[in-house]
Amino acid sequence: MTGRIGRAATVCGVLGVWWWASVRLAWTGVGCADRGCLVPSIAVLVVISLAGLAGAAYALDRVDVRPGRRVALVAAGTFVVIRIAGEAVPSWTSTLAHVLATGAAFAAAGALAALMTEPRAARGARIAAITVVAALIPAALAAALALYDL
């Protein structure tokens, strides 16, 4: 089980860095200064994200983290929660910090998804992982309220 979680974290972390670089390149390529290009920019982001999701499902199957589609979908949902929770944390100006944070967030999402979808994992461990993920948003909201005096 530990090997499965590690493989999922590695695959998702690498795909996270790929996703970050692809999105960064796409935003730079669109390079508009007005809101008229917001729809095409978001469309490109969605296409890149869906390609990453499909790639994650395939890659997870290839490294024996099965079923890859289910793990990839759970990892995507977990990453969205981690990303929303991360909005409460101040941003960095360093590009390297952004790459590392994105890779770490994707890796954490992959590891949690592998744990949550592992049929042999203890029920308590799966429930604890789901509870932690579900508690991230309220915790981030509380942190943002305290940090920014809202």
ABEGO torsion letter per residue (X at the ends): XAAAAAAAAAAAAAAAAAAAAAAAAAAAAAGBABAAAAAAAAAAAAAAAAAAAAAAAAAAAAAGBOBAAAAAAAAAAAAAAAAAAAAABBBBABAAAAAAAAAAAAAAAAAAAAAAABAABBAAAAAAAAAAAAAAAAAAAAAAAAAAGX
